[in-house]
Amino acid sequence: MKILIGCEYSGIVRDAFIKKGHDAISCDILETEQSGPHYKGDIFDIINNNFDMLIAFPPCTYLSSAGLHLCQIDKYGSKAIERIKKRHLATEFFLNLWDCKIPKICLENPVGFISHSVLKQTQIIHPYYFGERQMKRTALWLKNLPPLIHSHQDNLFEQKTHTKKPDPERIEIRKETGKIKNRYFTDCFVGNSRLKTQHEKSKTFQSIANAMAEQWG
């Protein structure tokens, strides 16, 4: 298949499909971090080039639940108005991808404005569903693609993979105050030391990319 991986600079999903023998290209306004087929620029420059499948990761800065409270005009005034304008642009970008003529589509985003106010997601997944130890609640919108099979579908997963369901790992975060807080979100950390940057946190987990290539390819 000819596959477009939109809004991806890491090459993780692109390369997972290439390893399965597909003609995949990534696209982003950033250069690719891994050598491989990549278009640096506007995805709509190439979106009509007869692709069979689109997997895209639209920017979520103004769409995720984490920032929805910042859109309260009575509390944040003009800053909220500017954020709402940017949210409208992000929503338009998402919907233009969803409405493109590519037959098979997967759009990924956190649960937030799109899922609550625009279009309900098809599926919600976490990295630990696919063998990782991290939790990261992620929504998938699917068109002409089946939901990903994963560990929390019990017998079906175990029959296909011969593995048992993993559980998320709890970690301890020691704050400057000396307090210890248990959290599941280990994806916030690199090793045991520094926090990941937003750039690092946006990358797709390899296990999820592999599942997409295996099941949709």
C-alpha positions, -999 to 999 in steps of 0.1 A, spaced: 0 0 0 9 36 -4 8 52 30 11 88 42 21 93 78 11 129 86 26 152 112 54 128 120 90 138 122 103 108 141 98 83 113 87 56 138 53 48 122 66 53 87 95 29 92 72 3 109 52 1 76 83 2 54 96 -29 73 63 -46 63 70 -39 26 48 -8 22 55 24 3 53 48 33 63 85 35 62 108 65 53 145 64 59 173 89 70 209 90 102 196 107 129 175 92 127 137 98 149 125 127 154 91 110 167 88 74 138 77 51 111 90 28 99 123 42 82 155 29 91 186 48 62 210 44 24 213 43 7 179 43 -20 193 19 7 198 -7 8 160 -12 -24 146 4 -40 140 -30 -11 119 -44 -32 87 -46 -25 74 -11 -43 42 2 -40 51 38 -34 82 60 -22 79 96 -18 114 111 -10 130 144 -25 165 143 -10 190 168 -29 188 201 -17 219 219 -51 237 216 -73 206 215 -63 185 246 -83 185 278 -53 199 297 -58 234 282 -96 236 278 -100 256 310 -78 284 295 -106 291 271 -127 308 298 -132 343 285 -146 357 317 -115 345 336 -87 350 310 -101 376 287 -82 383 255 -58 354 261 -87 331 261 -101 346 229 -67 341 212 -66 305 224 -101 298 211 -91 312 177 -61 288 176 -84 260 187 -107 267 158 -77 265 134 -65 233 150 -101 218 147 -103 229 110 -69 212 103 -81 180 120 -114 179 101 -97 187 67 -76 156 73 -106 136 83 -125 148 51 -97 140 27 -102 115 -2 -78 89 12 -98 56 17 -84 45 50 -77 70 78 -65 70 113 -62 103 132 -46 103 167 -51 129 194 -55 131 232 -91 130 245 -102 166 245 -121 192 225 -125 170 194 -138 140 212 -161 159 235 -175 186 211 -169 177 175 -165 140 167 -164 110 191 -133 89 189 -135 53 176 -111 39 202 -91 48 233 -57 32 239 -27 33 263 9 23 256 7 -4 283 -21 -21 263 6 -31 238 33 -43 262 48 -10 275 47 1 312 34 36 305 -1 51 306 -9 78 280 -46 81 272 -48 84 235 -79 85 212 -80 71 177 -105 82 150 -107 54 124 -123 54 89 -124 21 71 -99 6 96 -106 -18 124 -98 -9 160 -64 -21 171 -64 -54 189 -46 -51 223 -40 -67 256 -71 -55 273 -92 -75 249 -81 -105 270 -84 -139 252 -82 -124 217 -49 -107 224 -34 -137 242 -44 -160 214 -26 -138 188 5 -129 209 8 -157 235 15 -131 261 -3 -120 292 -18 -86 298 8 -61 311 1 -36 339 12 0 341 42 6 363 39 30 393 68 53 399 77 77 427 82 114 421 100 132 449 91 169 448 113 197 460 92 198 492 103 163 500 69 148 494 66 116 474 38 112 449 30 79 431 21 83 395 16 60 365 27 85 338 63 73 334 63 86 299 70 120 314 106 109 322 137 99 305 154 72 326 151 81 362 162 117 359 150 145 337 115 152 323 109 146 287 104 176 265 71 181 246 90 172 215 99 138 230 65 131 245 48 136 211 66 106 196 46 74 190 55 44 211 73 17 190 49 -10 201 19 10 189 36 17 156 43 -20 152 7 -29 160 -6 -4 133 18 -19 107 10 -55 116 -28 -51 118 -35 -25 92 -8 -34 68 
